[in-house]
Amino acid sequence: MRVFLYNQQVTDSLTESYIKLANENGIPVVGVYETMPTPGYTYQTWMLAEVNALSKAVTDRVSTQRL
């Protein structure tokens, strides 16, 4: 697995255990949003922020858990 993606807006203990497991194994973690985060985003900037976070995870192995 190259990146672990999860829905930032809906987490529980199972999600947290997967995040911990990914971190322990050097897998970048990226929190994505089901609905547009508020405030300060348009649809385009929201999507671009998520794509950029995924790109950083794949190319630079950088985790981004919040936009």
Residue frames relative to the residue before (quaternion, step in Angstrom):
aa qw qx qy qz dx dy dz
M 1.0000 0.0000 0.0000 0.0000 0.00 0.00 0.00
R 0.2951 -0.7841 0.5235 0.1550 3.59 -0.82 0.98
V 0.7944 0.0325 0.0220 0.6062 3.58 1.10 -0.74
F 0.2257 -0.7343 0.6192 0.1626 3.56 -1.14 0.68
L 0.1113 -0.7838 0.6105 0.0231 3.57 -0.66 1.19
Y 0.0622 0.7919 -0.6067 0.0308 3.55 -1.06 0.73
N 0.5527 -0.6016 0.4666 0.3389 3.55 -1.24 0.49
Q 0.3614 -0.7738 0.4883 0.1794 3.56 -0.33 1.29
Q 0.6932 0.5093 -0.2767 0.4284 3.59 1.07 -0.68
V 0.7647 0.2220 -0.1447 0.5873 3.59 1.23 -0.25
T 0.1846 0.7792 -0.5773 0.1598 3.57 -0.22 1.26
D 0.0545 -0.7659 0.6396 0.0362 3.52 -1.27 0.47
S 0.7595 -0.3719 0.2519 0.4705 3.58 -1.25 -0.14
L 0.6195 0.5324 -0.3530 0.4563 3.61 1.05 -0.64
T 0.6314 0.5226 -0.3241 0.4723 3.57 0.97 -0.85
E 0.6663 0.5080 -0.2998 0.4562 3.57 0.88 -0.95
S 0.6476 0.5077 -0.3321 0.4611 3.60 1.00 -0.72
Y 0.6405 0.5062 -0.3250 0.4775 3.62 1.06 -0.69
I 0.6240 0.5278 -0.3336 0.4698 3.58 1.02 -0.78
K 0.6546 0.5086 -0.3071 0.4675 3.57 0.92 -0.91
L 0.6539 0.5127 -0.3065 0.4643 3.58 0.94 -0.88
A 0.6414 0.5110 -0.3228 0.4724 3.59 0.97 -0.83
N 0.6625 0.5071 -0.3068 0.4581 3.59 0.88 -0.92
E 0.6573 0.5201 -0.3053 0.4519 3.59 0.96 -0.85
N 0.7509 0.3753 -0.2002 0.5052 3.56 1.16 -0.60
G 0.5609 -0.6577 0.3656 0.3452 3.57 1.22 0.40
I 0.4554 0.6618 -0.4630 0.3745 3.56 1.16 0.55
P 0.4305 -0.7060 0.4914 0.2734 3.61 -0.70 1.01
V 0.2433 -0.7653 0.5868 0.1041 3.55 -1.09 0.85
V 0.0293 -0.7943 0.6067 -0.0094 3.57 -0.87 0.98
G 0.2364 -0.7587 0.5950 0.1199 3.53 -0.77 1.11
V 0.1089 -0.7845 0.6090 0.0412 3.56 -0.76 1.06
Y 0.3891 -0.7321 0.5222 0.1999 3.54 -1.24 0.43
E 0.4332 -0.6996 0.5194 0.2306 3.53 -1.00 0.94
T 0.7677 0.1107 -0.0601 0.6283 3.55 1.09 -0.77
M 0.6639 -0.5420 0.3387 0.3882 3.55 -1.15 0.61
P 0.4067 -0.7089 0.5181 0.2522 3.57 -0.81 1.01
T 0.2648 -0.7730 0.5588 0.1417 3.55 -1.12 0.64
P 0.7247 -0.2790 -0.6273 -0.0589 1.65 -2.05 1.33
G 0.6169 0.6412 -0.3630 0.2767 3.52 -1.28 -0.36
Y 0.6928 0.4380 -0.2964 0.4902 3.60 1.19 0.05
T 0.2273 -0.6661 0.6815 0.2006 3.48 -1.32 0.53
Y 0.6948 -0.4355 0.3254 0.4708 3.58 -1.21 0.15
Q 0.6814 0.5055 -0.2929 0.4409 3.57 0.87 -0.96
T 0.6920 0.4590 -0.3010 0.4689 3.63 0.85 -0.85
W 0.5979 0.5559 -0.3513 0.4584 3.58 1.13 -0.64
M 0.6905 0.4683 -0.2807 0.4744 3.59 0.81 -1.00
L 0.6434 0.5209 -0.3212 0.4600 3.58 0.98 -0.82
A 0.6378 0.5234 -0.3261 0.4615 3.60 0.98 -0.79
E 0.6719 0.4847 -0.3046 0.4699 3.60 0.95 -0.80
V 0.6424 0.5067 -0.3214 0.4767 3.59 1.00 -0.79
N 0.6510 0.5125 -0.3149 0.4631 3.60 0.97 -0.82
A 0.6374 0.5198 -0.3256 0.4663 3.59 1.00 -0.79
L 0.6594 0.4920 -0.3056 0.4793 3.59 0.96 -0.84
S 0.6390 0.5303 -0.3223 0.4545 3.57 0.98 -0.82
K 0.6502 0.5084 -0.3125 0.4702 3.61 0.95 -0.85
A 0.6440 0.5245 -0.3217 0.4546 3.58 1.03 -0.79
V 0.7015 0.4650 -0.2729 0.4660 3.58 0.90 -0.91
T 0.7714 0.3847 -0.2123 0.4602 3.59 0.79 -0.96
D 0.8164 0.2509 -0.1058 0.5092 3.59 0.94 -0.90
R 0.3822 -0.7500 0.4499 0.2984 3.57 1.36 -0.06
V 0.3895 0.7090 -0.4738 0.3479 3.56 1.06 0.90
S 0.3279 -0.7368 0.5605 0.1886 3.57 -0.87 0.99
T 0.0333 -0.7559 0.6536 0.0138 3.55 -1.20 0.71
Q 0.0681 -0.8415 0.5356 0.0194 3.56 -0.23 1.20
R 0.7560 0.1842 -0.1493 0.6101 3.59 1.29 -0.16
L 0.4545 -0.6711 0.5109 0.2866 3.56 -1.06 0.75
